[in-house]
């Protein structure tokens, strides 16, 4: 009996030891599998991190490529802007020629208007020069009429014609030159004689012998005058 008990005890201890060994082996296998799985997850995470970094680098490269492409496109655009098309050059040339021709035409128009005005003034001045002797004759004839005949209808009619002619000449820009009592001016006066006069200063116009006229700003006929010595 004691031997059997010992055997059973030994067998039980042996079984327990084996069970413990099996449990230890299972735990080791589980720990080994967990470690391998952790390694696998670490490897996968590392690979995923590497993939993410690679993707980020690729995107950055793509962005840099896009920027470089944009810069190159901008440079090309600048070069394209600098280099004009033949049509644009022709349009600019035609516009420049048109502007020049318009300016020349405007200058021609102004010059033509000025020449026409000058020609008209010359023609008017010539006509006024021919009418002035008629005015002189009217003045001489009316001045020679005796006082008792000034109310004669014929004389009155001639006086009205004379005044009407002066009115029309004044409206056209023909005006008589004021001279008596003015300082002698060779631009407006023509001195034909010198006289003594105590009331006027030397160089002053004393008498008007023939009336002078101006047309606008030019002298048609100088006043014929006598000047104080």
Secondary structure, DSSP 4 states (H G I P E B T S, - for coil): -HHHHHHHHHHHHHHHHHHHHHHHHHHHHHHHHHHHHHHHHHHHHHHHHHHHHHHHHHHHHHHHHHHHHHHHHHHHHHHHHHS--HHHHHHHHHHHHHHHHHHHHHHHHHHHHHHHHHHHHHHHHHHHHHHHHHHHHHHHHHHTS-GGGTTSHHHHHHHHHHHHHHHHHHHTTEEEPP-TTSBP-TTTEEEEEEE--SSS-TTBEEEEEE--EEETTEEEEPEEEEEE-
